[in-house]
Amino acid sequence: MSGPKTGTPDLLEPGTHVFSGTLRVWGSNYAELLTDSGVTIQLVTQGSPSLRDGARVTVVTRRYRPLYQVEEVREK
């Protein structure tokens, strides 16, 4: 994978992943989502609106090794 013509590698994998669950922690740059299947997903939240810990959400993400970058949040 490569980024723009500058040759800079694209750190985000193509495609999106959707997860639903409960926010354990939501900070200005980092979050943890406990998914409905019991897996904790680490998220990069930089540039996303603040959400309260414990909120039920669905997030659309792009894989940002080893984390997931939040692309969209859908509160339940």
N, C-alpha and C positions, 0 to 999 in steps of 0.2 A: 504494500500500500504506500502510496506517496501522496503528498499534499499538492499544493499549487506548484507551478513550474519552477519555484525556487529550489525544489529538491528536498524541502523540509518534510520529514515523515509525518503522516497523519496518525496521531496517537489514538484516535477513535476508530473502532472497527465499523464497517458499513452495516446498515440495518439497525433495527431497534428491538428492544426487549421490553415487555410490559409486566410489571409486578404489582400485586395488590397485597395490602397488609396494614400493620400498625407501626407508626413511627416511634422508635425507641428514643431517638435523639435527632434534633434538627438544628443545625447551627448555620452560620453564615457561609461556611465553606464545605461542610461535611454533614452527613446524616447516616443513620442506620435504620433500615426498614426490616421489621420482622414480618416475613411473608406469611400468607395464609397456610403455606405448606411447612412452616416452621424453620425456614432458612433465613439467616440474617444477611442482608445485602448492604454493602457499604456504598454510599452515594456521594458524588461531588455535587454540591448545591450552589456553587458560586453563580450569582446572577439570578437565582430563583427567589421567588417571594418567600417570606418567613412563614412557617407553619408551626403549630403547637405540638409538643411532644404528646404522644398518645393518640393523635388523629388517625382515622382510617382513611387511607388514600390508595389510589392507583397511580403509578408513575410510569411514564414512557421514558426509556433510557437508551443510551448508546454505551456500549462497553468501552471503557477507558482503563486499560489494564493497570492494576488488578481491580479497579473500581468501576462504577457505572456513573456516567454523566447524566444528570436529569435533563430531559428535553421538554417534558410536560408533566404537570401534576393535575390529577382529577380527584378532588376531595369527595368522599362518600357522604 
